[in-house]
Structures are given as C-alpha cells and as structure tokens.
Amino acid sequence: MRLISPIKDHHFEQRMFTARAILSAVFAVILLGIVVARLVQLQIYDHELFSEKSQGNRIRIEAIPPTRGLIFDRRGRVLAENLPAYQLELIPEQIPDLNDTLTRLAGIGLINREDIPNYTDLSQSGPRFKPITLRFRLSEDEIANFAVQRPRFPGVDLQPRLVRHYPDGELVAHAIGYVGALSTADLRRLDSAAYAGTSHTGKTGVEHFNEEVLHGGVGYQQVVTNAFGREIPAETRDFSEALLDRERPMPGVNLYLSLDLDLQRVATEALAGRRGSIVALDPNNGEILALVSAPAFDPNAFATGMSTADYNLLQHDEDRPLFNRAVVGSYPPGSTIKPMLSLAALEVGATNLTRRSVCIGWYSLPGSTHRFRDWRREGHGEVDLHDAISQSCDVYFYEISRDIGIDTMHQYLDQFGLGRETGLDMTGESDGLLPSRAWKRQAFSERADQVWFPGETIIASIGQGYMLTTPLQLANAVAAMATRGERWKPHMVAAFEDPLSGERTLVSPEPLPKVKIDNEFYWDNVINAMHNVMQSETGTARAAGLGAPYLMAGKSGTSQVFSVAQDEEYDEDEIDERLRDHALFIAFAPLDDPVIAVAVIVENGSSGSRVAAPIARKIMDTYLGVADDAL
C-alpha cells in the first residue's frame, strides 16, 4: 500500500528561520561588542602602556658613565686625573674569524696571547653587535702601529675614552690606591644601575674607600634602534626622533688630601732599595702628611689593564710590592713602646723618677736561670728611668715589668691606640696585637697554652713576644706623646670639592679619648728623655739628631725576626739579609710645639738608631723647611 507524505508546514519553517536569525544576530552583536570593548581598552585605557612598549621597541636607553672625581694633595697638586686615551675595541659580528683576528693582534703586540680566551668568552656573553674592549689605553707607537694595519682587521677599531692616570705613579701607589676593571665580585657588591656604562672602580686605598663620592652619578640618553637592536644613524632619523631625551651624568666629587707630595717624595727616596714603611702625620689634627710602603708598584698598570703575566709577577715577587706595609703590615714594636710603658709604670707606681737600677747586661726572674739579655752585652751600669729611655736599657724595663703586669701594660698601651685599628679612611687596616691574659685564653684552645707566664711579660716590656703593631699605629702613638695625651683620628681626606661649583667642604678633625695620665710632670720627664735620645751625648740616636737647628724627640727600636739561643749572637754579615732584625724609629718635632710625628720601619735594617733614625730626621727636616744632606 502506498504512503502519502504530509503537507509541508511553511509557518513552522518561517518561525524556525526567524529564531535562528535572531540568535545569530545576537551572537554577532555580542562578539562585536567584545571586539569593540577590547579596542576601547587597548586604544583608551591601555594606550599609555602599549605606547611605552612600542616606544621601548624603537628607542633604547643607554647609560652615560660619569667622569670620576680628581684627587689632589694638600697644595692642590694632581695625584689622580682622567686623561683622554684610545681604547682598542672589536665588534664580534663584524669579524668573520674571531680567533684568527685575536691571534694576529697578539702577533703585532697589541694584546697578550694568554688573554685571548677571556676575550673569546666576553664575545659570547652579550650581543654580538656590542663592542668589547681589548686594551684600555694604547701608547702613541701602538696607535700608529694599528693605524697602518687597520685594513687587515675589519671590526677592530680605536675609540676615544677617559682613562684614570696617576702622574706620580709609584710615589702614591699605596697612599691613594688605584682603580681597576670591574670584576664579578664588584658587580655583585655595587649597584648595577649606578654603574651602568662604567668599566672601572676603586680597588684599594683612598680610591676604594671614597668610591661612592668619586664615582659620581650616571646619566642616560635615548638611542633609536631597529628591530635587531642596532642603533640607527642620526642622519637617517625623522624630526621626531631627533628630539630624544638626554640626562647628563653628574661628575664625581674631587678630593683634597692632607698628603704633602714633596714629603711623600722624600720619604719614598729615603726608602729606595729597602723594604719598609714611613708614616708621618700632624699630631694636632690627625692629618696624614706622608704614607709610604716600599717597594711599591705603578698603579697606572691597573688602570689601563694589566696582563695576567704581569700581575702574577707582582703577586709572586718576594718583596711583596702589592702589600701595603703602612696600614696592613704588623711588626713587633720593639723598644719604641718604652716611653708609653714608662708613663704607665709611673702612673701605677711600678717605678718613680728617682729609682735607680744596676744593669749588668742581663736579667733573670727569681728562681730561674734563664737570662733575658740587654742589647748592650756589658750592660748600662747604674740607670734611672730617664737613662733607661734615652739609652734604651732593656734590663730596667725587665725589672719594672713584673710590677706593672701584662694586663696593666695592655690597659695603658691600648690608650695610645696600639693593637687596634686607628680608623683611617682607607680599607684593609690591620688590628695588630696587644696581648693580655684574657687574649691568651681566647687565642689558644689547649688549656696549657692559655696560661700567661711571667717570662712573657718580661719580653712584652721591650715590644717583643706576641705584641704586633702597624707603622700607622706607631705614628698615631707618638703623636699622642707629642700632644701629651691629646689624640686625633688619622685621616687622609682634608676636603671635598663640588666639581661644578668649586665649593669645598673641609673635613673636621675627629678627637679620640685622651690618654689618662694624671701627673703632668710624668709627661715632662718622659718627653725630655725622648729628646735626649736624639740630642744628648748618651742618646742611642744622637748621630741622627746632630746639628739640628730645632729640638726634637724620638725613640729607637729593634725587633727580632727569629730567636737565637740564650748565649748566642749572630753576625749581620754572615746571615741572610731577610733574617736580620727590623729597624724602627718614632719621633716628633719641634719639641715644644710639635707639628709632625713620624714612624719609620725598615725591614731587616738591623739598627733602629743607625738606619731608621736618620730617615725620620730627613722627614722632619723636609717638613720644617730645614736643608739637610745627611742621607
């Protein structure tokens, strides 16, 4: 049987079509609304954000490093400056064979072969279109050598830069320090934003301690770049791109040091061919007048880039030219502490101004056969405190040391600043060592080693044993003797100068706690004895003070480098030079109105009065304007 199909419902189909059309229209309107809303957000609400991002893709901010502050001596003579120089730079992307290019540069003497791996690593650590510095400063001969061969080195060129320069080189190396290329450790320590574009930083001395003010403030400029980050030449930019922002860097502050360059030169010449140190300061305010460590080095080599081989030579030199003996070197002070110890003995009643002892050339503790020898084998005979200082009688101090005691020694010598940092505005200062019972208990782990023995007090009374001081501490201590207990914190910087206005800000002297000696007559007696050390018929350094047109005071010292047996002596001419005693001398002048205090240490110089004292005299003569050709 055949089925008949139903009649088609047009109304139903019409309603279905209309519903679908309306649904589609609504959906389309919703989608269009979303698009419009997104456009409104992008064009209105987020316009500034995306405009900045777009601008950032087109314009790059480049740092402009500041000009480092200058350093002058007390008379305005330049100690550290910035000179224009040509640097040798390469752009890795412009060099087809980097290793071949570097090898050929080494072949003509412009770089060192051992540094090639470092340059290769640098070329791979950043964008290949960024220049890499191969040499920070080229000589005129090197510039000429490269100029004639430039076509052979595509991608390598000379660029003008400012380079730190020290006109007096070794003369001020340890006093003001030097700058060097930024290391990985420096980058971790320093603010990366503040050092953007900077290649060097202060490494030692004044340069390091005052880095924050010397460095200055970084500037910036906007640079138009293409999609690959390369700068677009100025002549191809449109008008709007020519009006780019630029902020000039703020130059570093200039420093005026208390250092006297003439005195520094005389001190350096006095130590020529010797190892040692000289520190001279003004006892009335703590200003450092001269600070020398010998031998020294040329700080310009660090500022312009030193090869690995050259640095290794300096580092492994047995004379240690990189070692700042003035503030880091620690030495037994020897007899130079006797004036300070005499004041302590008088103050606590361990001796008096009339007590006399007989020096027979040695001293033994009760119940002991061990002899502590005097430097004069036959002894000094009958001496009082005044004689013991001027003639440096060891036996007298051996005797009174038992009544003073090591802890009282520590208490009074500490007041003179021995055995601890002076607070000089320079990094790396050593503490030295001022022993006491408490110190020994903490210094040794074995109980038997923690006991303080009477014999250790005996040798401490002449500045031997555990006691260690720096030349700076000795200069600071004798300055306190010169001012009868008034003390000032040593400092190198005398003034800061604004590089733009030229306005100077003076550094105010910082007082330190005064040495507590109640009886002023004690000062008179001890200082008079120090005067007789140099200007009496029996003084140990009378030869150094001979013929001076002014009055002075001083004290010699000799410290052993190695121990000898009790009854044994050594001949200076028969032992190795580096095993001889150190020679020390401290002094101040003029006697009644001191303006300079000096400490001299000559390593392995054997005799303080014979070797170190004439150097101290030369320093004082120079500063006081007295001609002397004794050295």
C-alpha positions in Angstrom: 0.0 0.0 0.0 1.4 3.4 -0.9 2.0 6.0 1.9 1.0 9.6 1.3 3.6 12.3 2.6 2.3 15.1 4.9 1.8 18.6 3.6 4.9 20.9 4.2 4.4 23.4 7.2 5.7 26.8 5.9 4.8 28.7 9.1 6.8 26.4 11.3 9.8 26.7 9.0 9.4 30.5 9.0 9.4 30.7 12.7 12.5 28.5 13.0 14.4 30.6 10.5 13.5 33.8 12.3 14.6 32.4 15.6 17.9 31.2 14.2 18.4 34.6 12.5 17.7 36.4 15.7 20.1 34.1 17.7 22.8 34.6 15.1 22.3 38.4 15.2 22.5 38.4 19.0 25.6 36.3 18.9 27.2 38.5 16.3 26.3 41.6 18.3 27.9 40.1 21.4 31.1 39.2 19.5 31.2 42.7 18.0 30.7 44.2 21.5 33.6 42.1 22.8 35.8 43.3 19.9 34.7 46.9 20.5 35.3 46.6 24.2 38.7 45.2 23.6 39.5 48.0 21.2 38.3 50.6 23.7 40.6 49.0 26.3 43.6 48.9 24.0 43.1 52.4 22.5 41.9 54.3 25.6 42.6 52.6 28.9 45.8 50.8 27.9 47.0 53.3 25.4 49.9 54.6 27.6 51.1 51.2 28.5 51.3 49.9 24.9 52.6 53.2 23.6 55.5 52.9 26.1 56.1 49.3 25.0 56.1 50.3 21.4 58.5 53.2 22.1 60.7 50.8 24.0 61.0 48.6 20.9 62.1 51.5 18.9 64.2 53.5 21.5 66.8 52.1 23.8 68.1 53.8 27.0 71.9 53.9 27.1 73.8 54.9 30.2 76.4 57.7 30.1 79.1 57.0 32.7 80.1 59.9 34.9 83.6 61.5 35.0 85.5 60.3 38.0 86.4 62.9 40.6 90.0 64.1 40.8 92.4 63.7 43.7 94.8 66.5 44.8 97.4 66.8 47.6 97.2 69.4 50.3 98.7 72.1 48.0 96.4 71.3 45.0 98.8 69.2 43.0 97.1 66.5 41.0 97.5 62.9 42.3 94.9 61.2 40.2 93.3 62.6 37.0 91.4 61.4 33.9 93.2 61.6 30.6 91.8 61.0 27.1 93.1 57.8 25.6 92.4 55.5 22.7 91.0 52.1 23.5 91.2 49.1 21.2 87.7 47.6 20.7 86.2 45.0 18.5 82.6 44.2 17.4 82.2 40.4 17.2 79.5 40.3 14.4 81.8 42.2 12.1 84.6 39.7 12.4 84.4 36.5 10.3 87.1 34.6 12.3 87.4 36.0 15.9 90.2 33.6 17.0 92.3 34.4 13.9 91.8 38.2 14.4 92.8 37.9 18.1 95.8 35.8 17.2 97.0 38.3 14.6 96.5 41.2 17.1 98.7 39.3 19.5 101.2 38.8 16.8 101.8 42.5 16.4 102.0 43.1 20.1 98.6 44.8 20.8 97.2 42.1 23.1 98.6 39.2 25.1 98.1 35.7 23.9 97.2 34.4 27.3 94.2 36.8 27.4 92.7 35.5 24.1 90.4 33.0 25.9 89.0 35.9 28.1 88.2 37.9 25.0 86.5 34.9 23.4 84.3 34.4 26.4 83.4 38.1 26.5 82.3 38.0 22.8 79.9 35.2 23.6 78.4 36.7 26.8 76.4 39.5 25.2 75.0 40.8 21.9 77.5 40.4 19.0 77.0 44.0 17.9 78.2 45.3 21.3 81.9 46.4 21.3 84.4 44.5 23.5 87.4 46.4 24.9 90.7 44.7 24.3 93.0 47.4 25.6 92.1 50.4 27.8 95.0 52.6 26.8 97.4 52.5 23.8 100.6 54.3 23.5 101.4 56.5 20.6 103.5 53.9 19.0 100.8 51.3 19.4 98.2 53.6 17.9 100.5 54.3 14.9 101.2 50.5 14.5 97.5 49.7 14.4 96.6 52.7 12.2 98.8 51.4 9.3 97.4 47.9 9.6 93.7 48.7 10.2 92.5 47.4 6.8 93.7 43.9 7.9 91.4 44.0 11.0 87.8 44.6 10.0 85.6 45.0 13.1 88.5 46.3 15.2 88.9 50.0 15.8 90.2 52.7 18.2 87.7 54.6 20.4 88.5 57.7 22.5 87.8 57.3 26.2 88.8 58.8 29.5 91.3 56.7 31.5 92.5 57.1 35.1 96.0 58.4 35.4 98.4 58.8 38.3 101.1 61.4 37.4 103.4 60.3 40.2 102.9 56.6 39.8 104.7 54.5 42.4 105.1 57.6 44.7 101.5 57.5 45.7 100.5 53.9 44.9 99.8 52.7 48.5 98.6 56.1 49.7 95.7 56.6 47.3 95.4 53.1 45.8 94.2 52.5 42.3 91.2 51.8 40.1 90.8 48.5 38.1 88.3 46.9 35.8 85.1 45.8 37.3 85.2 42.2 38.4 82.3 39.7 39.0 82.7 40.3 42.8 82.5 44.1 42.2 79.3 43.7 40.1 77.7 41.7 43.0 78.7 44.3 45.5 77.8 47.5 43.6 74.5 48.9 42.4 74.2 47.8 38.8 72.1 50.8 37.8 74.6 53.2 39.3 77.5 51.6 37.5 75.8 51.1 34.1 78.3 52.1 31.4 81.2 52.2 34.0 84.2 49.9 33.4 86.4 50.7 36.5 86.0 51.0 40.2 88.4 51.8 43.1 90.2 48.8 44.3 92.4 49.9 47.2 93.3 52.9 49.3 91.5 56.3 49.0 90.2 55.3 45.6 88.2 52.4 47.2 87.3 54.0 50.5 85.8 57.0 48.8 84.3 55.2 45.7 80.8 56.4 46.3 81.7 60.1 46.1 84.4 59.8 43.5 82.3 57.8 41.0 79.6 60.4 40.5 76.0 59.9 39.2 75.3 58.0 35.9 73.4 59.8 33.1 71.5 58.5 30.2 70.5 59.1 26.6 67.8 57.7 24.3 69.0 55.9 21.2 66.8 54.9 18.2 67.2 51.3 17.2 66.0 49.0 14.5 64.2 45.6 15.0 67.5 43.9 15.7 68.5 46.4 18.4 71.2 48.2 16.4 71.4 52.0 16.6 70.0 53.9 13.7 72.4 56.6 12.4 71.3 60.2 13.3 71.2 61.3 9.7 68.5 58.7 8.8 66.1 59.6 11.7 63.0 61.7 11.2 62.4 65.0 13.0 60.5 63.5 16.0 63.4 61.0 16.6 65.9 63.8 16.7 64.3 65.2 19.9 65.4 62.4 22.2 65.7 62.7 25.9 69.2 63.0 27.4 70.3 63.5 31.0 73.9 64.5 31.7 75.9 62.5 34.2 76.9 64.1 37.5 80.8 64.1 37.7 82.4 62.7 40.9 83.4 64.8 43.8 87.0 66.0 43.9 89.2 65.1 46.9 91.9 67.2 48.5 94.1 65.0 50.7 96.2 66.1 53.6 99.2 64.3 51.9 102.2 66.5 51.1 103.6 65.4 47.8 107.1 66.8 48.5 107.3 64.9 51.8 105.9 61.8 50.1 108.7 62.0 47.5 111.4 62.5 50.2 110.1 59.6 52.2 110.0 57.3 49.1 113.5 58.2 48.2 114.7 57.6 51.7 113.5 54.0 51.5 114.8 53.4 48.0 116.2 49.9 47.7 114.8 48.9 51.1 111.6 47.2 52.3 109.7 49.2 54.9 107.3 51.9 55.6 107.1 55.6 56.7 104.0 57.3 58.2 104.1 61.0 59.1 101.1 62.9 60.5 100.1 66.1 62.1 99.7 65.4 65.9 97.3 68.3 66.3 94.6 67.1 64.0 95.5 63.6 62.7 96.1 64.6 59.1 98.3 62.1 57.2 101.3 64.0 55.7 103.1 61.1 54.2 102.3 57.4 53.9 104.9 55.2 52.1 105.2 51.5 51.7 108.3 50.2 49.9 108.7 48.7 47.4 105.7 49.9 45.5 104.2 49.4 42.1 102.8 51.5 39.2 99.1 52.0 39.7 98.7 53.1 36.1 99.2 49.5 35.1 96.0 48.5 36.8 94.0 51.5 35.5 95.0 50.7 31.9 94.7 47.0 32.1 97.4 44.6 33.3 98.2 41.3 31.6 97.8 38.1 33.6 101.6 37.5 33.3 102.5 41.0 34.7 100.1 40.6 37.6 101.5 37.2 38.5 105.0 38.7 38.6 103.9 41.4 41.1 101.9 38.9 43.1 104.7 36.4 43.5 107.5 39.0 44.0 109.2 38.1 47.2 109.5 41.8 48.2 105.7 42.0 48.0 105.2 45.3 46.3 101.4 45.0 46.4 101.5 44.7 50.2 100.7 48.0 52.0 103.1 47.8 54.9 102.0 51.1 56.3 98.5 50.0 57.3 98.5 46.3 56.9 102.0 45.2 57.9 102.2 44.1 61.5 105.6 44.2 63.3 106.9 43.8 66.9 107.3 47.4 68.0 110.5 46.8 70.0 111.8 49.5 72.3 109.6 52.2 70.7 106.9 51.4 73.3 109.2 52.2 76.2 108.1 55.9 76.6 104.4 54.8 76.7 105.3 52.0 79.1 107.3 54.4 81.3 104.2 56.6 81.8 102.2 53.5 82.8 104.9 52.5 85.3 104.9 55.9 86.8 101.2 56.2 87.0 100.7 52.8 88.7 103.7 53.2 91.0 105.8 50.4 89.4 108.7 52.9 89.4 109.4 56.5 90.1 111.6 59.3 88.9 114.4 58.6 91.4 114.6 54.8 91.4 117.9 53.6 90.1 118.9 50.1 89.0 122.1 48.5 88.0 122.2 47.0 84.5 124.7 44.2 84.2 123.7 43.2 80.7 121.0 40.6 81.7 118.1 39.9 84.0 116.7 36.7 85.5 113.4 36.0 87.2 113.7 34.8 90.8 114.3 31.1 90.9 115.1 30.9 87.2 118.5 30.5 85.5 117.2 31.9 82.2 118.8 35.2 81.3 116.9 37.9 79.5 119.7 39.8 77.8 120.1 43.6 77.2 121.0 44.8 73.8 124.3 46.0 75.2 126.2 42.9 76.3 128.2 44.6 79.0 125.2 46.5 80.4 124.5 50.1 81.1 125.6 50.3 84.7 123.5 52.4 87.2 120.5 53.9 85.4 117.2 55.7 86.3 114.1 55.9 84.2 115.4 58.9 82.3 118.6 57.0 81.4 116.6 53.8 80.7 114.7 55.6 78.0 117.5 57.7 76.4 119.9 54.8 76.4 117.2 52.1 75.8 118.2 49.9 78.8 116.2 46.7 78.5 117.1 45.4 81.9 115.4 48.4 83.6 112.2 47.6 81.8 112.5 43.9 82.5 112.6 44.7 86.2 109.6 47.1 86.4 107.5 44.9 84.1 106.9 42.5 86.9 105.3 45.2 89.0 103.3 46.6 86.0 101.9 43.3 84.9 100.7 42.4 81.4 97.1 43.5 81.9 98.2 46.9 83.1 100.5 47.1 80.1 97.6 46.3 77.8 95.4 48.9 79.5 97.8 51.8 79.0 99.2 50.9 75.6 95.6 50.5 74.4 95.0 54.1 75.3 97.7 55.1 72.8 95.9 53.1 70.1 98.3 50.2 69.8 96.9 46.8 68.9 93.7 48.0 67.2 92.6 49.9 64.1 93.1 53.6 64.1 90.0 54.2 61.9 92.0 55.7 59.0 89.8 56.4 55.9 91.4 53.6 54.0 90.4 50.0 53.6 92.3 46.9 54.8 93.8 48.3 58.0 95.2 45.6 60.4 94.5 45.4 64.1 97.9 44.4 65.2 98.0 42.6 68.6 98.2 43.8 72.2 98.4 40.7 74.4 96.8 40.2 77.8 95.7 37.3 79.9 92.2 37.4 78.5 93.5 37.5 74.9 95.6 34.4 75.5 92.7 32.5 77.0 90.7 33.2 73.9 93.6 32.7 71.4 94.6 29.2 72.3 92.4 26.1 72.5 94.7 23.9 74.7 94.4 24.7 78.4 98.2 24.5 78.9 98.7 27.1 76.2 96.2 29.5 77.8 98.4 30.2 80.8 100.3 33.5 80.9 103.9 33.1 82.0 106.0 35.7 83.8 108.6 35.5 81.1 106.1 36.6 78.5 105.6 39.8 80.5 109.3 40.4 80.5 109.7 40.2 76.7 106.5 42.2 76.2 108.1 45.1 78.1 110.5 45.6 75.2 107.9 45.2 72.5 108.6 41.6 71.6 106.7 38.3 72.0 103.1 38.4 70.9 102.9 42.1 70.5 102.4 43.5 67.0 101.7 47.0 65.7 101.4 48.7 62.3 103.5 51.7 61.3 100.3 53.8 61.3 99.6 52.8 64.9 103.2 53.8 65.9 102.8 57.2 64.2 99.5 57.7 66.0 101.0 56.7 69.3 104.0 59.0 69.1 101.6 61.8 68.0 99.8 61.2 71.4 103.2 61.5 73.1 103.8 64.8 71.3 100.5 66.3 72.4 100.7 64.9 76.0 97.8 62.6 75.6 95.6 64.5 73.1 94.6 62.1 70.3 93.0 62.5 66.9 91.7 60.0 64.4 94.1 59.8 61.5 92.6 60.7 58.1 93.7 61.2 54.5 90.9 63.4 53.1 91.1 67.0 54.1 88.3 68.4 51.9 85.6 67.5 49.4 85.1 69.8 46.4 82.0 70.1 44.3 83.2 69.7 40.7 80.5 72.1 39.3 80.5 75.0 41.8 84.1 74.5 43.1 82.8 74.8 46.7 84.9 72.9 49.2 83.8 71.2 52.4 86.5 70.8 54.9 86.8 67.6 56.9 86.7 68.3 60.7 89.3 66.5 62.8 87.8 63.8 65.0 89.1 63.7 68.6 89.8 60.4 70.3 89.7 59.6 74.0 92.7 61.2 75.8 95.4 59.2 77.4 94.8 59.2 81.1 98.0 60.3 82.9 97.1 62.4 85.9 100.6 63.9 86.7 101.7 66.3 84.0 105.3 66.1 85.4 105.5 62.5 84.2 104.9 63.7 80.6 107.7 66.3 81.1 110.2 63.7 82.3 109.5 61.1 79.6 109.4 63.6 76.7 112.7 65.1 77.9 114.2 61.6 77.9 113.0 61.1 74.3 114.6 64.4 73.5 117.9 63.1 74.9 117.6 60.0 72.7 118.4 62.3 69.8 120.1 65.3 71.2 122.3 64.3 74.2 125.8 62.8 74.4 124.5 59.4 75.5 121.3 59.1 73.5 121.0 56.0 71.2 120.1 58.1 68.2 122.4 61.1 68.9 124.1 60.8 65.5 120.7 61.4 63.8 119.9 64.5 65.8 123.4 66.0 65.5 123.4 69.6 64.3 119.6 70.1 64.0 118.5 73.8 64.3 115.4 72.7 66.2 114.6 70.5 69.2 113.2 67.0 68.6 112.3 63.8 70.5 112.4 60.2 69.4 112.8 56.6 70.3 114.6 53.8 68.5 113.6 50.2 68.4 114.9 46.9 67.1 112.7 43.8 66.7 113.9 40.3 66.2 112.9 38.3 63.1 114.0 35.0 64.6 115.1 33.8 68.0 118.7 32.9 69.0 119.9 30.8 71.8 120.5 32.5 75.2 124.2 32.8 74.9 124.4 33.0 71.1 124.9 36.1 69.0 124.8 36.4 65.2 126.9 38.3 62.8 124.9 40.5 60.4 127.3 39.9 57.6 127.0 36.1 57.9 123.3 35.6 58.0 120.7 36.0 55.3 119.6 39.7 54.9 116.0 38.8 55.4 116.7 37.3 58.8 118.2 40.4 60.3 116.4 42.5 62.9 113.8 45.1 61.8 114.9 48.7 62.5 112.2 51.1 63.9 112.1 54.7 65.0 109.4 57.1 66.2 109.9 60.9 66.5 108.2 64.3 66.7 109.3 67.9 66.3 109.6 70.6 67.3 109.8 69.6 70.9 107.8 72.4 72.5 105.2 72.9 69.7 105.1 69.6 67.6 103.7 69.8 64.1 104.9 66.5 62.8 105.1 62.9 64.2 106.9 60.2 62.3 107.1 56.4 62.4 109.8 54.5 60.4 110.2 50.8 59.9 113.0 49.3 57.8 112.6 45.6 57.4 115.8 43.8 58.3 117.5 47.1 58.8 119.3 45.8 61.9 119.5 49.0 63.9 116.8 51.5 64.6 119.1 54.3 65.7 121.6 53.8 62.9 119.2 53.1 59.9 115.7 54.3 60.8 116.5 57.4 62.8 118.3 59.3 60.0 115.3 58.7 57.8 113.0 60.2 60.4 115.3 63.1 60.7 115.2 63.7 57.0 111.4 63.6 57.0 111.2 66.2 59.8 113.9 68.4 58.2 111.9 68.5 54.9 108.6 69.3 56.5 110.1 72.0 58.7 112.0 73.5 55.8 115.5 72.7 57.0 118.1 71.8 54.4 119.9 68.5 55.3 122.1 66.3 53.0 122.8 63.8 55.7 121.1 60.9 53.8 
